[in-house]
Amino acid sequence: MKTFSQSMSDYEAWLANELQGEFVQDDIDEKHRKMCEDAFVFLRATYWRWAEIIYDVRPELADMPQVLSIGDTHLENFGTWRDIEGRLVWGANDFDDAVIMPYGLDLVRLVASAVLAQPDDGISGRAIAELILAGYVRGLDHPAPIILERDHPWLRDKLLLSEDERKNFWKKCDKRKPGKKPAPGRFVEALKNALPKGSGSVTPVPVTKGTGSLGRPRFVAYVKEWRGGPVLREAKALVPSAWSLARSGDHVIRTGVIAAGRMRSPDSHFMVTGRILVRRLSPNSRKIEIKTDAKTLLNGSMLELMGFEIANCHSDDAASAAAIRNDLRSRGQDWLYEAARAAAEAIERDWKAYRSKAC
């Protein structure tokens, strides 16, 4: 197995090559700083390392039926949007590393992320695994988009912003300034096409967001006034899943395919054009973060719903869902917990080694 330092160097060289001159070194430096914070953030920042080591940690996962998967699954990879009917929807919302892989990897990574984020006096790792798996099985049997307009009022109440939070959201947009260099033409064109007609010309502004995607250029286009209110779009560079770097072969970008799966109700403004993802941003498009509300993220109902949503993503192909159900029946009672515990321990070892040298 490669050392972590070699693995990181190889990934960043690969990313720079994929981005062909658009690699954002300042964002990579920010990622390196974030990686020092804790093991959960480290997990989020290092999906390429996960892809590289997971079969060494739990080789039996490679034998599971394969399905189009989220890839970089973790507690903070869930949020809200408005669908084509204007309904508030909750679900997985980051598919940068979507790829065809054994179905269990999405579950193991989600449980591992919860184990790493969980305080010592919180819910046990075994209970986390049981809740997520119960939701997943329920979702395989009865997949459906998670619409918050009528159902799940407890989650809707957690996600709707106060008036002050809404004001702060738009104030932050007002304060953004153009970068030192103009945005590459492909981002300008993508954002122009994504804005509503009559919104006028805008200058894309570079932004630094996220954790795992740091290093890729990302721009927003902000229209302060269009038909009575503001409009905001974001464009982010896409590259093949980091799974392809570790496992080779599959370099197809499937971000748009999984987002538009038949058991989901996607944002109609979520579009993949070439190697750019464009989406609508608003106060209604938000997620719950560990730092602000760990209690809600690690709540039993939330964990069960996360498992359910992973099943929604895996249920695009009915035949694959049937194969997954058959495979689950052959697994032992604690397979998910044991795999996630071992994976979390491996991630924590990498984090401690990195922190001792780089932080």
C-alpha positions as CSV (number, residue, x, y, z in Angstrom):
1,M,0.0,0.0,0.0
2,K,1.2,3.5,-0.8
3,T,2.0,5.9,2.0
4,F,-0.6,8.6,2.5
5,S,1.8,11.3,1.3
6,Q,2.5,9.5,-1.9
7,S,-1.2,8.8,-2.4
8,M,-2.0,12.5,-1.9
9,S,0.7,13.6,-4.3
10,D,-0.5,11.2,-7.0
11,Y,-4.1,12.4,-6.6
12,E,-3.2,16.1,-6.8
13,A,-1.1,15.5,-9.9
14,W,-4.0,13.6,-11.5
15,L,-6.4,16.4,-10.6
16,A,-4.1,19.0,-12.1
17,N,-3.8,17.0,-15.3
18,E,-7.6,16.5,-15.5
19,L,-8.2,20.3,-15.0
20,Q,-5.7,21.3,-17.7
21,G,-4.5,24.6,-16.3
22,E,-7.5,25.4,-14.1
23,F,-6.2,23.7,-11.0
24,V,-6.7,26.0,-8.0
25,Q,-3.6,25.7,-5.8
26,D,-4.9,28.1,-3.1
27,D,-7.9,25.8,-2.6
28,I,-5.7,22.8,-2.2
29,D,-3.7,24.7,0.4
30,E,-7.0,25.4,2.2
31,K,-7.9,21.7,2.0
32,H,-4.6,20.7,3.6
33,R,-5.4,23.1,6.5
34,K,-8.9,21.6,6.9
35,M,-7.5,18.1,6.9
36,C,-5.9,18.9,10.2
37,E,-9.2,19.6,12.0
38,D,-10.5,16.2,12.8
39,A,-10.9,12.7,11.3
40,F,-14.4,13.4,9.9
41,V,-13.2,16.4,7.9
42,F,-10.2,14.3,6.8
43,L,-12.5,11.6,5.5
44,R,-14.4,14.2,3.5
45,A,-11.2,15.6,2.0
46,T,-9.6,12.3,1.0
47,Y,-12.1,10.3,-1.1
48,W,-9.2,9.2,-3.4
49,R,-7.5,7.5,-0.4
50,W,-10.7,5.7,0.6
51,A,-11.0,4.4,-3.0
52,E,-7.4,3.2,-2.7
53,I,-7.5,1.4,0.6
54,I,-11.1,0.1,1.2
55,Y,-10.5,-3.3,-0.4
56,D,-7.3,-3.8,1.7
57,V,-9.4,-3.0,4.8
58,R,-12.4,-5.1,3.9
59,P,-11.8,-7.2,0.8
60,E,-15.2,-8.9,1.0
61,L,-16.9,-5.7,-0.1
62,A,-15.5,-6.2,-3.6
63,D,-17.7,-9.2,-4.1
64,M,-21.0,-7.3,-3.7
65,P,-23.4,-6.6,-6.7
66,Q,-22.4,-3.4,-8.4
67,V,-24.7,-0.4,-9.0
68,L,-24.4,3.2,-9.9
69,S,-23.5,4.7,-6.5
70,I,-22.8,8.1,-4.9
71,G,-19.2,7.2,-4.1
72,D,-18.2,10.0,-1.7
73,T,-21.0,9.4,0.8
74,H,-20.9,11.0,4.2
75,L,-23.1,12.7,6.8
76,E,-22.9,16.1,5.1
77,N,-23.7,14.9,1.6
78,F,-27.4,15.6,2.1
79,G,-29.4,18.7,1.6
80,T,-32.5,20.4,0.1
81,W,-33.6,21.8,-3.2
82,R,-36.8,22.8,-5.1
83,D,-38.0,20.4,-7.7
84,I,-39.8,21.2,-11.0
85,E,-43.1,21.6,-9.0
86,G,-41.5,24.0,-6.6
87,R,-41.7,21.4,-3.7
88,L,-39.0,21.3,-1.1
89,V,-37.0,18.0,-1.5
90,W,-34.3,16.5,0.7
91,G,-31.7,14.0,-0.3
92,A,-28.2,13.3,-1.5
93,N,-26.9,16.4,-3.2
94,D,-23.3,15.8,-4.2
95,F,-22.6,13.3,-6.9
96,D,-19.1,14.5,-8.1
97,D,-17.7,11.0,-7.5
98,A,-20.7,8.9,-8.7
99,V,-19.5,5.7,-10.2
100,I,-20.5,2.0,-10.7
101,M,-19.2,0.1,-7.7
102,P,-20.3,-2.5,-5.1
103,Y,-23.5,-1.2,-3.4
104,G,-22.1,-1.7,0.1
105,L,-19.4,1.0,-0.2
106,D,-21.9,3.8,0.0
107,L,-23.3,2.4,3.2
108,V,-20.0,1.6,4.7
109,R,-18.6,5.1,4.0
110,L,-21.7,6.7,5.5
111,V,-21.6,4.7,8.7
112,A,-17.8,5.3,9.0
113,S,-18.4,9.0,8.6
114,A,-21.0,8.9,11.4
115,V,-18.7,6.8,13.7
116,L,-15.9,9.4,13.2
117,A,-18.2,12.3,13.8
118,Q,-20.0,10.8,16.8
119,P,-19.0,12.1,20.3
120,D,-17.9,9.5,22.8
121,D,-21.2,9.7,24.7
122,G,-23.4,9.4,21.7
123,I,-25.2,6.6,19.9
124,S,-23.1,3.5,19.4
125,G,-21.5,2.6,16.0
126,R,-23.5,-0.6,16.0
127,A,-26.8,1.3,16.4
128,I,-25.8,3.8,13.7
129,A,-25.2,0.9,11.3
130,E,-28.5,-0.8,12.2
131,L,-30.5,2.4,11.6
132,I,-28.9,3.2,8.3
133,L,-29.3,-0.4,7.1
134,A,-32.9,-0.5,8.2
135,G,-33.6,2.7,6.2
136,Y,-31.7,1.3,3.2
137,V,-33.8,-2.0,3.2
138,R,-37.0,0.0,3.5
139,G,-35.9,2.2,0.6
140,L,-35.1,-0.8,-1.6
141,D,-38.6,-2.2,-0.9
142,H,-40.5,1.1,-1.4
143,P,-38.2,3.8,-3.0
144,A,-39.6,7.3,-3.3
145,P,-38.3,10.9,-3.3
146,I,-38.2,12.5,0.1
147,I,-40.6,15.5,-0.3
148,L,-40.9,17.8,2.7
149,E,-43.9,19.8,1.7
150,R,-46.3,17.4,3.5
151,D,-44.2,14.7,5.1
152,H,-41.3,14.7,7.6
153,P,-42.2,18.0,9.3
154,W,-39.5,17.5,11.9
155,L,-36.9,17.7,9.1
156,R,-38.6,20.6,7.4
157,D,-38.5,22.6,10.6
158,K,-34.8,21.9,11.0
159,L,-34.0,23.1,7.4
160,L,-36.1,26.2,6.9
161,L,-34.1,29.4,7.6
162,S,-35.1,32.2,9.8
163,E,-35.5,35.7,8.3
164,D,-32.2,36.8,9.7
165,E,-30.5,33.8,8.1
166,R,-32.1,34.6,4.7
167,K,-30.9,38.2,4.9
168,N,-27.3,37.0,5.8
169,F,-27.4,34.6,2.8
170,W,-28.0,37.4,0.4
171,K,-25.7,39.9,2.2
172,K,-22.9,37.4,1.7
173,C,-23.6,37.4,-2.0
174,D,-23.5,41.2,-2.1
175,K,-20.0,41.2,-0.6
176,R,-18.4,38.8,-3.2
177,K,-16.0,40.4,-5.6
178,P,-14.6,39.3,-9.0
179,G,-11.4,37.4,-9.0
180,K,-8.0,38.7,-10.1
181,K,-8.3,36.8,-13.3
182,P,-11.4,36.5,-15.5
183,A,-13.3,33.2,-15.3
184,P,-12.5,30.8,-18.2
185,G,-14.9,31.1,-21.1
186,R,-16.5,27.7,-20.5
187,F,-17.7,28.8,-17.1
188,V,-19.0,32.1,-18.4
189,E,-21.0,30.4,-21.1
190,A,-22.4,27.8,-18.7
191,L,-23.6,30.3,-16.2
192,K,-25.0,32.6,-18.9
193,N,-27.1,29.7,-20.3
194,A,-28.2,28.8,-16.8
195,L,-29.6,32.2,-15.9
196,P,-33.2,33.2,-16.7
197,K,-33.7,35.3,-19.8
198,G,-33.6,39.0,-19.3
199,S,-31.3,38.7,-16.2
200,G,-28.6,40.8,-18.0
201,S,-24.9,40.3,-18.1
202,V,-23.0,39.1,-15.0
203,T,-19.4,38.6,-14.1
204,P,-18.7,35.2,-12.6
205,V,-17.1,35.4,-9.2
206,P,-14.8,32.6,-7.9
207,V,-15.8,30.9,-4.6
208,T,-14.1,28.5,-2.3
209,K,-16.5,26.0,-0.9
210,G,-16.7,22.4,0.1
211,T,-13.9,20.1,1.2
212,G,-13.4,17.1,-1.1
213,S,-13.9,19.3,-4.3
214,L,-11.4,21.9,-3.3
215,G,-8.9,22.4,-6.1
216,R,-11.5,22.5,-8.8
217,P,-12.6,25.9,-10.1
218,R,-16.0,27.1,-8.9
219,F,-17.8,30.2,-9.8
220,V,-21.1,31.9,-9.0
221,A,-23.2,34.3,-11.1
222,Y,-25.3,36.6,-8.9
223,V,-28.2,38.7,-10.3
224,K,-29.2,41.1,-7.6
225,E,-32.6,42.0,-9.1
226,W,-34.6,39.9,-11.6
227,R,-38.4,40.2,-11.6
228,G,-38.6,41.3,-8.0
229,G,-35.7,39.4,-6.4
230,P,-32.2,38.0,-6.6
231,V,-31.0,35.0,-8.6
232,L,-27.9,32.8,-8.0
233,R,-26.3,30.1,-10.1
234,E,-23.1,28.1,-9.4
235,A,-20.8,26.4,-11.9
236,K,-18.2,23.8,-10.7
237,A,-15.7,21.8,-12.7
238,L,-16.2,18.1,-12.9
239,V,-13.6,15.4,-13.4
240,P,-14.0,11.6,-13.4
241,S,-14.6,10.0,-10.0
242,A,-11.5,9.6,-7.9
243,W,-12.5,5.9,-7.8
244,S,-11.2,5.7,-11.4
245,L,-7.8,6.8,-10.2
246,A,-7.5,4.0,-7.7
247,R,-9.4,1.3,-9.6
248,S,-8.8,2.4,-13.3
249,G,-11.0,1.7,-16.3
250,D,-14.1,3.8,-15.7
251,H,-13.7,7.5,-16.6
252,V,-17.3,8.3,-17.4
253,I,-18.7,11.3,-15.5
254,R,-22.1,10.1,-14.1
255,T,-23.0,13.0,-11.9
256,G,-26.1,14.0,-14.0
257,V,-27.3,10.4,-14.5
258,I,-27.5,9.5,-10.8
259,A,-29.0,12.9,-9.8
260,A,-31.8,12.4,-12.3
261,G,-32.6,8.8,-11.2
262,R,-36.1,7.6,-11.5
263,M,-36.6,7.4,-7.8
264,R,-35.6,11.0,-7.2
265,S,-37.2,14.4,-7.8
266,P,-34.3,16.5,-8.8
267,D,-33.8,20.2,-9.1
268,S,-34.6,21.1,-12.7
269,H,-31.8,23.6,-12.6
270,F,-29.2,20.9,-11.8
271,M,-27.4,20.4,-15.1
272,V,-24.2,18.8,-16.3
273,T,-22.8,20.3,-19.5
274,G,-19.5,18.9,-20.7
275,R,-17.3,18.9,-17.6
276,I,-19.2,21.5,-15.7
277,L,-22.0,21.1,-13.2
278,V,-24.4,24.1,-13.0
279,R,-27.0,24.4,-10.3
280,R,-29.3,26.9,-8.7
281,L,-28.4,28.2,-5.2
282,S,-30.8,29.8,-2.8
283,P,-31.5,29.8,0.9
284,N,-33.7,26.8,0.1
285,S,-30.7,24.9,-1.0
286,R,-28.9,24.0,2.2
287,K,-27.6,21.2,4.3
288,I,-27.1,20.5,8.0
289,E,-23.4,20.5,9.1
290,I,-21.7,18.7,11.9
291,K,-20.3,21.9,13.4
292,T,-23.7,23.6,13.6
293,D,-26.1,20.8,14.4
294,A,-24.5,17.4,15.0
295,K,-27.4,16.4,17.2
296,T,-29.8,16.4,14.2
297,L,-27.4,14.7,11.8
298,L,-26.8,11.9,14.3
299,N,-30.5,11.5,15.2
300,G,-31.9,8.1,14.7
301,S,-34.6,9.3,12.3
302,M,-32.1,11.2,10.2
303,L,-29.7,8.2,10.0
304,E,-32.6,6.0,8.9
305,L,-33.6,8.5,6.3
306,M,-30.1,8.8,4.9
307,G,-30.1,5.0,4.4
308,F,-33.5,5.3,2.7
309,E,-32.1,8.0,0.3
310,I,-29.1,5.8,-0.6
311,A,-31.6,3.2,-1.7
312,N,-33.4,5.7,-3.8
313,C,-30.1,6.4,-5.6
314,H,-29.4,2.7,-6.0
315,S,-32.9,1.9,-7.3
316,D,-32.6,3.4,-10.7
317,D,-32.2,-0.1,-12.1
318,A,-34.8,-2.5,-10.8
319,A,-32.7,-5.6,-11.6
320,S,-29.8,-4.2,-9.6
321,A,-32.1,-3.5,-6.6
322,A,-33.3,-7.1,-6.7
323,A,-29.7,-8.4,-6.8
324,I,-28.9,-6.2,-3.8
325,R,-31.8,-7.6,-1.8
326,N,-30.6,-11.1,-2.5
327,D,-27.1,-10.3,-1.5
328,L,-28.2,-8.6,1.8
329,R,-29.9,-11.8,2.8
330,S,-26.6,-13.6,2.7
331,R,-24.7,-11.2,4.9
332,G,-24.2,-11.6,8.6
333,Q,-26.0,-9.4,11.1
334,D,-23.1,-7.1,11.8
335,W,-21.4,-6.9,8.4
336,L,-22.0,-3.2,8.0
337,Y,-20.9,-2.2,11.4
338,E,-17.8,-4.3,11.3
339,A,-16.8,-3.0,7.9
340,A,-17.4,0.6,8.8
341,R,-15.6,0.2,12.1
342,A,-12.5,-1.1,10.4
343,A,-12.7,1.6,7.7
344,A,-13.1,4.3,10.3
345,E,-10.0,3.0,12.2
346,A,-8.0,3.1,9.0
347,I,-9.0,6.7,8.2
348,E,-8.2,7.7,11.8
349,R,-4.7,6.2,11.5
350,D,-4.1,8.1,8.3
351,W,-5.4,11.3,9.9
352,K,-3.2,11.0,12.9
353,A,-0.1,10.3,10.7
354,Y,-0.9,13.3,8.5
355,R,-1.6,15.6,11.5
356,S,1.8,14.7,13.1
357,K,3.7,15.8,10.1
358,A,1.6,18.5,8.4
359,C,-0.3,20.3,11.1
